[in-house]
Amino acid sequence: MPPIKSLVVFVVVAAILQTDVAQAISLRVDDNRSVFLNCLTNLCPTAPCVPALYASECTEYDCDEDGDIDLVDFACFQVAYTSSARTILIDFGSVTYQTTEGPPYWNNVTSSDMLDTVNLTNVDGLPTGIELLFAPDKLFNAANTSGTESVAPGSALDQRSYPIFAIRDSLHGDNDFDTVELTILGVHPAYTYDLTFFASRVGIGDIRSATYSVSGSSNNYISLNASNNDSEIAELSGISPDAQGKFVITVTKATDNNNPSGLFYMGTMEIHRSVP
């Protein structure tokens, strides 16, 4: 029989861990603490794990993908949801110029990803439970690979330290693909978020501006001209999602866009959750 002192220590540590798990899971989108706690003892009955035999609500918490939910997964999500890693970076553009090195780690979204659900990771490469999906009838037309390959020193863009592969490409719409709609699903309705957009198309003389409209608990919008842009970003700060934990982002050409084809672009998006 283990010494009484050891048992006391074990019980105290277990209680602390359970409290921390509850606190960590309270930062999850669904705020369902009981699901995570139940998953801690819900072992996958096969090896390797067969999703059909494993509670579907548990698989999203299996951070290390080992077929069960344990304190390793708790530690993973504790870092993901309670540390400074509250930032998600997304590179929209070509398959050729994906941003693969990190940290910080980026999510790459190409034209071939627009019909899929993109599961977003944070800058530490950890899963967030946040998803990006496009409206199937409101997509970008194609990729642009003629963005800037240099950054104006001291500019707002320079302060972000985005890598060249992230800023030199983008996805674009036009008069035929005049409205793009994407949804960010799984953000926490109790928090506010800063959304930052960038796009660039060099070697041109017209205005190719886009308006980024964000619908959450309220409607917000901002515009950015991609023409020869090597310095400017567009940022919406303190935006609240709707009660279901989502943002709907609509991208269109701005009113001052004078390109005959109506070309507009989206190169990067940064999502940062404010400190609760």
N, C-alpha and C positions, 0 to 999 in steps of 0.2 A: 504494500500500500504506500503511495507517495506521501511524503511528509506533508503535514497540515499547512505549513508555510508555503510550500510549492503550490498546493491547491488554491490557496488564497490568492497568490500572485497570478495564477492562471485565470481565475474567475475575474479578477480586476482587469487584467489585460483584455480578456474576451469582452467584457462590458465596454471598455474604452473603444475597442475595434468596432463593436456593433454600433456604438454611438457615432463613430466616425463614418461608418458605412452609411448610416442614415443621413448624416449631414452631407456626404458626398452625393448620395443619390437624390437628395433634395434639390441638387443643382441640375439634375437630369430634366429633359424636356417634359416627360410625363409625370415627374415628381412622384413616382410610385415607389416608395421605399420598400414596401413589402415584397415586390417582385424581385428586387435585387437580393434582399435578405433570403428569400426562398431559393433563389438560384444558387446561393452559396452552398447549399446542400443537395442541389439537384444535379447529380452526376449523369453524364451521357452514358447510356447503357451499352454502347458499342465502341470499339476502337478500330479504325478511326471513327470519329463521331459521325453519325448519319443524321442530318438535320430533321428528317421526318420522325425520328425516334427521340428527338431531343426537344424539349419545350422551346417553341419558337420565340417566346418572350425572353429566353435566357441567352440565345445566341448572340444578340447584339451587345451583351455584356462580357462576352468571352474575348477579352482584349488580346490575350496571347494565343487564342485559337487552339487550345489544347484539349477541348472537348468537355471542360467543366468550368464552373465558376468558383474561384477561390480567392484567397487574399492577394495573390499576384494581380488578379484582375481588379480587385478593389484598389490596390496601390496605383495601378495604371490610370483608373478613372479619377482617383483622388488627385493625381498630378494634373490630369487633363482639365479638371473642372474647378480646382481650388488654387492652382498656382498662377503665375503670370502668363501661362500659355493659353490665353483667351483669344488668340488671333488666328484667323484663317486667311490664307493667301490663295488666290485662284488666278491661273494663267489661261486666258482664252486665246486660242490661236491654232497654229499649224502643228501637225504631227512632227514636222521637221525640227521645230524650235521649242520643244518641251523643256520645262524647267525641272531638272531631276536632281540637282545637287542641293544639299542642305546640311545642317540647319541654317536658316529656317527652311522648312520643307513646304513645297507648293503642291496644290491640286491642279492638274492639267485638264482642260476641257477643250476638246477639238470638235470639229463639225461632226465627226462620227460618234461623239458622245451625246449628241443632243437628243437622241431618242431613248437614252438610258437614264436611270437614276444614278447620280454621282454621290457617293458617300464621302463626305468631306473630313479630312484630317486637319489637325492644328499644326502650328509651326514646328512642333516637336515630333510630328509624324504620327501622333496618336489619334485614334478615332474619337469623334465628337458626338456621334449620333445625329448630326445635322446633315440634311440632304439637299441637293440641288437638282431640280428637274425643270425642263422646258415644256411649255405648252406645245403639243405636237403640230399645231397649225400656225405657230408664231415663232419661227426659227430664223437664225441668221442664214444668209445665203452661202457664204464661203469664208475662207481664211485670207487674211492679208499678211504678207511677210515683209512689207516695206515700211515698217516702223523705224523709229530712231534707234541708232546703235551707239549713241552717246547721250550724256546727260549734262544739262547746264549746271555748272558748279554753283552750289549754294541755293539752288532752286528747291521748291517744295518736293519735286520728284527726287532730287538728289538726297534729300533728308530721309527718304524712305529706303534707300539702298536696295532698290529692286535690281535683280540681275538683268543683263542685256537680253537673254533669251526670253525673259518674261515681257519686256517692253517692246521688242522689235516686231512682234506679231500680234494679231488680234483676229476677231471674227467680225464680219461686216454685214450690215443690211443695206437695202437700197429701195428704189421706188417699187420694185416687185415684191420685196420682202420688207415691207415698210414698218412693221410692228413686231418686236421681239418680246416675248414674255417668259420669264423664268421665276420659279418659286424657290425660296430658301425655307426649308421646312425643318422644324425641330429646335428652333431657338427658344430660349426661355421667356415666356410672356411677362415675367416679373422684372426683367432687366432691360436696359437700353443698350443700343449698339451704335457704333460708328461705322459707316460704309464709305469706302474710298474707291473711286474709279479712275482709271487711266486708259488712254488710247493714243496712238500715234500713226500718222501716215505722212512720210516725208516726200520731198521732191515735187510738191504741187503748189498751186497758187490760188486755189479757191477755198471756200469755207466748208469744212466737212464736220460740222458740230452735231453732237448727239445730246438728247435729253434723257436722263436717267430718272425715272419716276419710281418711288418706293412707296408701296401701300402696306401699312401695318395697322396700328391703332389709329393712325392718321395718314394723310397723304403728303408726301414731300417730293421735291424734284430739284435737280441741278443739271446744268449743261456744261459741256466741255468740247472745245474745238480740237480735233485730232490733227489738223493740218500743221505739218512741220513741228509738232509738239515734242519738245525735249525737256520740259520744265514744269508744266502745269498738271495738277490733279484736281479732281472734283470730290469734295467730301461733304457728307451729310452726318451730322453729329447728334447723339442723344435720341436716336430713333427707336421707338417702341414697336415690337411686333404686335400682331393681333392676338386675341384671346386664345387662339389655337396654336400659337407659337410659330407664326410664319410671316415672311415678307413676300410680297409679289412685286417683282421689279419689271418695269416696262421700259424698253429702249426704243426710241424713235429718232428721226432726224429733227434737229432743233429748228426753230422758226427762221434763224439767220443762215441756215445751210443753203448754199447756192450752187452746189454741185448738180449738174444736169441729171445725173443718175440717182441723186439723192443718197449718196454713200454716207454711211455713219458707222462707227466702230466701237467695239468694247475689247480692251486689251487685258486689263487686270481688274480684279476687285479684291478689296481687303475688308474683312469683317472682324471688328474688334468688339468684344463684350466689355462693357464698362464694369468697374469694380462694384459689386453689390453694396 
